[in-house]
């Protein structure tokens, strides 16, 4: 377990319904070797005009602190974001 990365507090995945890329992003995030397991906030953008304007054309978008990753991203991209690099 020494190779597990500490989990950042409350990363947010901006998402919407009927989005196959969003489902793929959720699957990818669920499979990450993080300790403790990832506590992810999934934020629907469709019901918030500001979120829809900001993220609607880019979902899924993973946000943590001041960092954002727009799809497509992979496990390496996410781990680097969480590590702060």
Secondary structure, 3 states (H helix, E strand, C coil): CCCCEECCCCEEEEECCCCHHHHHHHHHHHCCCEECCCCEEEEECCCCHHHHHHHCCCCCEEEECCEEEECCCCHHHHHHHHHCC
